Structure formats: C-alpha cells, structure tokens
Amino acid sequence: MVFKKKNLKDYILLITYAVCLLMALVNIKYIWNGLGILVDIAMPLLIGIAIAFVLNIPMSFFERYVFKFMDRIRGRRLREKGKRAAAIVLTFIFIGLLITGVVTFVIPQLQKSVEMLITKFPGYVASFNLWVNQVLEWLHLPEDAWNQLSSQWQDLFPKISSGLIGAMPEIVNTTVSITQGVFNFLMGFIISVYMLADKERLLALKDKLMYAYIPDKARAFINEVGHTANQTFHGFIAGQITEAFILGTLCAAGLAILRVPYALLIGVLVGVTSIIPIFGAFLGAVPSGLILLVVKPVYCLIFIIYIICLQQVESNVIYPKVVGTSVGISGLWVLIGMLLGGSFFGFTGMILGIPGFAVLYSVVRTLTNARIARKQAAKQNETITVKDLEDS
C-alpha cells in the first residue's frame, strides 16, 4: 500500500489524538482536580466577568437614553469616554441606592418579622398542638397519638445536638469558604469596573486575536454563537430578575391585603426563590406554608390558594411579557437545561443552565439545518446530472 504524504499526516494526527484521549481517560481524576484548581485561581476573573455582564445591562441603558445629549460633544474620544464614565457612575449610584433601600426599609422589617416569629413560636406550637388534638379527636383516633409523636420529636433534640458537635469541622470549612468567597467577590467587583470601562478595547482585542489565529469560517461561526449567547443571556437574566421582583412584590402585597401575618417575609422568600425558573416560586412557598401552618392553619390555606392563583398569573401573563421569548426553546428543553445545569453547577447552574442550553440548542439547530440544506442541494444536483445524461 502506497501512502501519500497527506494521508500519512492524517494518520499520525489520528493516532496522536487517540493516544491523548486514552491518556486523558486514564488520568481523568487528576485532570479534573487540575481543572478545579485552575477554576479556583481564575474565580475572581470569572466573578468579574459575571458582574460586568449584569451591570452592562443598566449601563447600556443609561448610555443609550439618559446621556444621549452627550452625543453633541465634539471629539469622538472625549464623547465616548465621557458617556462611559457617566454611565458607570450612575450605574453604581443606582445599585448603591437599591442596596441602601433594601438595607434601610426591607431588612429591618424582615428582622422584626423574624424576631416576632421566634418570640411567638412556642405559643404557635402550643396552639397547633391543640388544633391537632382536636382534629385527632374529631377523627376518633387514639388521644395519645399526638403525645407519642411529641415525645418522639423531643427525643430528636439530643441527636440534633450531637450532630451539630460533629459538624463543627464542616462549619469551620464553610466559614473559610465564605471568607474566600467575599474576597473573590470584592476582587471580581474591581475587575468588573475595569472591564466596563474598557469594554470596546477588550472586544477589539478579542476580534484581533481571532482574526490572527482562527480561520475565517470558524471565526464567523464563533461570532454568531457569541452574538446568540449574548442576546439570550442578556434577555433571560434581565427578564428573570424583573419577573422575580414583580412576583415577590405581588405576593407580599396580596398577603398584606388578605391580612396574612409575615407577608413581607414570605414575599421576600418567594421573590428570591423565583429567580430559579419554573419551580422557584413553589420552592419558596413550601417553607412559607409550613410557617403559616404552625401560626394558624387557615392562614396556610389562604396562602396556598393565593400562591396557586398568583403562579397562574405569573405563568400566563407576567413571564411571557417580561421574559418573553428570549430563551426560544420549548418547556421540555427548559426543564432539561435547568436539571442539567443544577446537576453540574448547583444553584447557579439552575439559573444559567436554561440560557446555556438555549444557546446549545440554537447552535445544533443551525448546524443541522445547514447540513440538511447541503444534502438536499447535493441530491438536487445529482438528479439534474442524471436527467442531463438521460436526455443526451
């Protein structure tokens, strides 16, 4: 068998790839640990990119609409730098005012609700025990059924105490992780400021490197994927945060109108968990319902009915209007994206898994449609060729 030079090169590349793949599979544990170390080192940069991506949403809005009058300034460099600096300052002022408002108005009310709940909780438990005994009596169950359950519950406290003592090393590790997370966040925040200030320069550097080292066809494909990812993540994150804020506000306001206690606490809990798509509101509703069940069962019933109605309004009115079709995939793929993201990356993966999966779905759909179009064109050309031969 005679080998051509090109064929020999292809065979060498194929064998090299197979050997590298085999070595990677054999040492997958060490490779995974090494990737974890690299991610830990690069975590401030990743956090900075995430913060810059989120803050770019209000910054772009301020540049486009609030500081539009600065377009009259002569000198392109002075005009762009002035608009960017003013937009960054206004963005951080807006975020600062938002945090200050939460700390000033919301957190004290939450603290008061939590303190009141802790103070009155023993009385709530006693009332709840009395109500359960009345229910058991009405159901003609043994009178000591609830007493036996209460004694078993009290036996759990020593076990819980011993479990807490045994969990002290984990608590220390958690404290260290929180400290490291705060440091990474502060460093990421500083990095995000530089990234927002030099956004165009960084994008130009990216384009320059891609033009120098990546073929034209691959570069066009990467740019298209990046544009799709930017639009999808931008629309999804902005819409999801706005939708969670609206849902939490409606929940707190509705419960306050219905005179259900701890309305603000429950509204904040439902709003925060609503950042998780699909199941978020229900995840916040479970502990809220349990709190209200202990306070007074009728409050729990009112809350369940209200949250079900609110969820229907959210699914059919709020979510389509606020988030819209920014994801562009059906409910089944949304669920799969959330489950896969949560399995690999936890809470963050549950949020970002949906737009990430939407981008992957869009790329696969584009490649599939292009491949089908090429096959149809090839078949059409083949049919035309056969027909020409028959005519001749």
NORQUI-V442844 format. One record per residue. N is the residue number from 1. RES is the residue in one letter. PHI is phi in whole degrees, 0 to 359 (* if undefined). PSI is psi in degrees with one decimal (NA if undefined). BURIAL is 1 if it has 16 or more other C-alpha atoms within 10 Angstrom, else 0. Layout:
N|RES|PHI|PSI|BURIAL, N|RES|PHI|PSI|BURIAL
This chain:
1|M|*|128.7|0, 2|V|265|124.3|0, 3|F|265|129.8|0, 4|K|278|160.5|0, 5|K|297|-39.0|0, 6|K|292|-42.1|0, 7|N|296|-40.8|0, 8|L|298|-40.3|0, 9|K|296|-41.7|0, 10|D|296|-41.0|0, 11|Y|295|-40.2|0, 12|I|296|-42.6|0, 13|L|296|-39.6|0, 14|L|294|-42.5|0, 15|I|294|-41.2|0, 16|T|298|-42.5|0, 17|Y|297|-42.0|0, 18|A|296|-41.3|0, 19|V|295|-43.9|0, 20|C|296|-39.7|0, 21|L|295|-41.3|0, 22|L|296|-44.4|0, 23|M|297|-37.0|0, 24|A|294|-40.6|0, 25|L|293|-37.2|0, 26|V|293|-38.0|0, 27|N|252|33.7|0, 28|I|297|-32.2|0, 29|K|295|-45.6|0, 30|Y|291|-37.0|0, 31|I|295|-41.5|0, 32|W|295|-41.4|0, 33|N|296|-39.5|0, 34|G|296|-39.8|0, 35|L|295|-36.7|0, 36|G|297|-40.3|0, 37|I|295|-41.8|0, 38|L|296|-39.9|0, 39|V|295|-40.9|0, 40|D|298|-40.0|0, 41|I|294|-40.8|0, 42|A|272|4.4|0, 43|M|301|-44.3|1, 44|P|303|-38.9|1, 45|L|294|-42.6|1, 46|L|296|-41.5|1, 47|I|295|-39.9|1, 48|G|298|-41.1|1, 49|I|297|-42.7|1, 50|A|296|-44.8|0, 51|I|296|-43.1|1, 52|A|297|-38.6|1, 53|F|296|-42.0|1, 54|V|289|-45.7|1, 55|L|289|-18.6|1, 56|N|294|-23.1|1, 57|I|294|-56.7|0, 58|P|291|-31.7|1, 59|M|297|-43.0|1, 60|S|295|-37.3|0, 61|F|297|-45.6|0, 62|F|295|-39.7|1, 63|E|296|-40.8|1, 64|R|283|-34.4|0, 65|Y|243|-46.5|0, 66|V|287|-43.9|0, 67|F|255|30.8|0, 68|K|295|-28.3|0, 69|F|296|-20.2|0, 70|M|285|-6.0|0, 71|D|294|-16.2|0, 72|R|280|-10.9|0, 73|I|293|133.6|0, 74|R|282|144.7|0, 75|G|96|109.7|0, 76|R|297|-43.3|0, 77|R|295|-45.3|0, 78|L|295|-39.3|0, 79|R|295|-47.6|0, 80|E|292|-42.5|0, 81|K|294|-38.6|0, 82|G|295|-44.8|1, 83|K|296|-41.9|1, 84|R|294|-45.3|1, 85|A|297|-43.0|0, 86|A|294|-39.3|1, 87|A|293|-39.8|1, 88|I|296|-45.2|1, 89|V|299|-45.9|0, 90|L|294|-34.2|1, 91|T|297|-46.1|1, 92|F|289|-31.8|0, 93|I|295|-42.3|0, 94|F|297|-46.5|0, 95|I|296|-40.6|0, 96|G|297|-43.0|0, 97|L|295|-37.3|0, 98|L|296|-45.8|0, 99|I|295|-40.7|0, 100|T|297|-40.9|0, 101|G|297|-40.9|0, 102|V|295|-45.2|0, 103|V|293|-36.2|0, 104|T|280|-41.8|0, 105|F|254|-43.1|0, 106|V|278|-49.4|0, 107|I|299|-44.0|0, 108|P|300|-38.3|0, 109|Q|293|-39.5|1, 110|L|296|-42.5|1, 111|Q|298|-41.4|0, 112|K|295|-40.2|0, 113|S|295|-42.5|1, 114|V|295|-44.0|0, 115|E|297|-40.7|0, 116|M|295|-39.8|0, 117|L|296|-42.0|1, 118|I|294|-40.1|0, 119|T|293|-43.3|0, 120|K|269|-1.9|0, 121|F|298|-42.0|0, 122|P|302|-40.6|0, 123|G|295|-38.8|0, 124|Y|298|-41.9|1, 125|V|296|-41.8|0, 126|A|297|-43.3|0, 127|S|295|-38.5|0, 128|F|293|-38.9|1, 129|N|297|-41.6|1, 130|L|297|-41.1|0, 131|W|295|-40.9|0, 132|V|295|-40.5|0, 133|N|298|-38.6|1, 134|Q|295|-38.7|0, 135|V|294|-43.0|0, 136|L|297|-38.5|1, 137|E|293|-39.1|0, 138|W|294|-32.6|0, 139|L|276|1.6|0, 140|H|60|39.4|0, 141|L|267|164.2|0, 142|P|303|140.0|0, 143|E|294|-30.1|0, 144|D|270|11.6|0, 145|A|296|-45.0|0, 146|W|288|-32.1|1, 147|N|296|-39.7|0, 148|Q|295|-40.8|0, 149|L|295|-38.2|0, 150|S|294|-40.8|0, 151|S|295|-38.2|0, 152|Q|294|-35.4|0, 153|W|295|-40.4|0, 154|Q|293|-29.4|0, 155|D|292|-16.7|0, 156|L|285|-23.5|0, 157|F|299|-45.6|0, 158|P|300|-37.8|0, 159|K|294|-39.2|0, 160|I|295|-40.5|0, 161|S|298|-46.9|0, 162|S|296|-34.8|0, 163|G|295|-37.8|0, 164|L|294|-39.0|0, 165|I|296|-41.4|0, 166|G|290|-20.3|0, 167|A|270|6.1|0, 168|M|302|-43.2|0, 169|P|301|-38.2|0, 170|E|294|-36.4|0, 171|I|296|-41.0|0, 172|V|296|-44.5|0, 173|N|297|-38.0|0, 174|T|295|-40.1|0, 175|T|298|-43.3|0, 176|V|297|-41.5|0, 177|S|296|-39.3|0, 178|I|295|-42.5|0, 179|T|298|-44.7|0, 180|Q|296|-37.5|0, 181|G|295|-39.2|0, 182|V|296|-43.0|0, 183|F|298|-45.3|0, 184|N|298|-37.3|1, 185|F|293|-43.6|1, 186|L|297|-44.5|0, 187|M|296|-40.3|1, 188|G|296|-35.7|1, 189|F|297|-42.9|1, 190|I|295|-42.4|1, 191|I|298|-38.6|1, 192|S|297|-34.1|1, 193|V|297|-46.3|1, 194|Y|296|-38.4|0, 195|M|292|-39.8|1, 196|L|293|-38.2|1, 197|A|292|-37.0|1, 198|D|250|35.2|0, 199|K|301|-49.2|1, 200|E|295|-38.7|0, 201|R|294|-40.2|0, 202|L|294|-40.6|0, 203|L|294|-37.9|0, 204|A|294|-38.3|0, 205|L|296|-40.5|0, 206|K|299|-46.6|0, 207|D|297|-38.1|0, 208|K|295|-44.6|0, 209|L|294|-41.1|0, 210|M|295|-39.3|1, 211|Y|294|-33.1|0, 212|A|281|-34.8|0, 213|Y|242|-7.4|0, 214|I|241|136.1|0, 215|P|300|157.5|0, 216|D|301|-44.7|0, 217|K|296|-45.5|0, 218|A|293|-36.7|0, 219|R|295|-40.7|0, 220|A|296|-39.3|0, 221|F|294|-42.7|0, 222|I|295|-41.2|0, 223|N|296|-38.9|0, 224|E|294|-42.8|0, 225|V|296|-42.6|0, 226|G|297|-40.2|0, 227|H|296|-42.7|0, 228|T|297|-43.4|1, 229|A|296|-42.0|1, 230|N|297|-46.3|0, 231|Q|297|-43.2|0, 232|T|293|-49.3|1, 233|F|293|-39.8|1, 234|H|299|-51.5|1, 235|G|294|-39.0|1, 236|F|290|-47.3|1, 237|I|294|-46.9|1, 238|A|298|-43.4|0, 239|G|292|-39.5|1, 240|Q|293|-40.8|1, 241|I|294|-42.7|1, 242|T|296|-41.9|1, 243|E|295|-39.9|1, 244|A|295|-40.2|1, 245|F|296|-44.5|1, 246|I|296|-43.8|1, 247|L|295|-43.9|1, 248|G|296|-40.0|1, 249|T|295|-44.9|1, 250|L|296|-37.9|1, 251|C|296|-47.7|1, 252|A|295|-43.3|1, 253|A|294|-42.6|0, 254|G|295|-43.1|1, 255|L|293|-35.7|1, 256|A|295|-40.7|0, 257|I|296|-38.0|0, 258|L|281|2.1|0, 259|R|60|38.3|0, 260|V|271|130.7|1, 261|P|293|157.1|1, 262|Y|59|39.7|1, 263|A|296|-43.7|1, 264|L|295|-43.2|1, 265|L|300|-44.9|1, 266|I|291|-38.5|1, 267|G|297|-42.5|1, 268|V|296|-42.5|1, 269|L|297|-44.2|1, 270|V|292|-40.2|1, 271|G|295|-42.2|1, 272|V|294|-44.9|1, 273|T|289|-19.5|1, 274|S|289|-10.7|1, 275|I|298|-30.5|1, 276|I|286|122.5|1, 277|P|294|158.1|1, 278|I|69|-69.1|0, 279|F|262|0.5|0, 280|G|301|-48.1|1, 281|A|297|-37.2|1, 282|F|289|-33.9|1, 283|L|297|-37.3|1, 284|G|283|-24.7|1, 285|A|285|-28.4|1, 286|V|296|-56.5|0, 287|P|295|-32.6|0, 288|S|296|-43.2|1, 289|G|296|-37.2|1, 290|L|294|-39.9|0, 291|I|299|-48.0|1, 292|L|292|-29.2|1, 293|L|297|-39.8|1, 294|V|288|-38.7|1, 295|V|296|-55.3|1, 296|K|195|122.8|1, 297|P|303|-32.4|1, 298|V|294|-33.0|0, 299|Y|297|-39.9|1, 300|C|298|-41.1|1, 301|L|296|-44.4|0, 302|I|299|-42.5|0, 303|F|295|-42.3|1, 304|I|298|-45.1|1, 305|I|297|-42.3|0, 306|Y|293|-43.2|1, 307|I|291|-31.9|1, 308|I|294|-45.2|0, 309|C|296|-42.4|0, 310|L|295|-36.7|1, 311|Q|294|-35.9|1, 312|Q|294|-42.8|0, 313|V|297|-41.3|0, 314|E|297|-42.5|1, 315|S|288|-35.7|0, 316|N|260|-19.0|0, 317|V|238|-57.8|0, 318|I|291|-52.4|1, 319|Y|299|-46.7|1, 320|P|297|-33.4|0, 321|K|283|-40.1|0, 322|V|275|-55.7|1, 323|V|278|-38.8|1, 324|G|65|-144.0|0, 325|T|257|32.5|0, 326|S|295|-27.4|1, 327|V|278|-47.1|1, 328|G|78|22.9|0, 329|I|228|160.9|1, 330|S|285|171.3|0, 331|G|299|-35.1|0, 332|L|297|-45.7|0, 333|W|289|-30.7|0, 334|V|299|-45.3|1, 335|L|295|-42.4|1, 336|I|296|-43.0|0, 337|G|298|-40.7|1, 338|M|293|-42.4|1, 339|L|294|-43.1|1, 340|L|294|-43.4|1, 341|G|297|-41.2|1, 342|G|293|-34.1|1, 343|S|293|-36.7|0, 344|F|268|-36.3|0, 345|F|232|14.3|0, 346|G|69|-141.1|0, 347|F|299|-44.1|0, 348|T|297|-39.0|0, 349|G|295|-32.9|1, 350|M|296|-33.5|1, 351|I|279|-47.7|1, 352|L|271|-9.2|1, 353|G|294|-32.8|1, 354|I|290|-53.6|1, 355|P|295|-33.2|1, 356|G|297|-44.9|1, 357|F|293|-33.0|1, 358|A|296|-40.0|1, 359|V|295|-44.9|1, 360|L|299|-42.7|1, 361|Y|298|-41.5|1, 362|S|295|-40.4|1, 363|V|294|-47.3|1, 364|V|298|-40.3|0, 365|R|296|-41.8|0, 366|T|296|-45.8|0, 367|L|296|-40.3|0, 368|T|295|-45.7|0, 369|N|297|-38.9|0, 370|A|295|-40.3|0, 371|R|294|-41.1|0, 372|I|296|-40.5|0, 373|A|297|-40.7|0, 374|R|295|-40.2|0, 375|K|294|-41.4|0, 376|Q|295|-38.8|0, 377|A|294|-39.9|0, 378|A|296|-41.2|0, 379|K|294|-39.0|0, 380|Q|295|-42.0|0, 381|N|295|-39.5|0, 382|E|295|-38.7|0, 383|T|295|-42.2|0, 384|I|296|-40.6|0, 385|T|296|-45.2|0, 386|V|299|-41.4|0, 387|K|295|-38.4|0, 388|D|295|-38.4|0, 389|L|294|-40.0|0, 390|E|293|-37.8|0, 391|D|292|-32.4|0, 392|S|282|NA|0
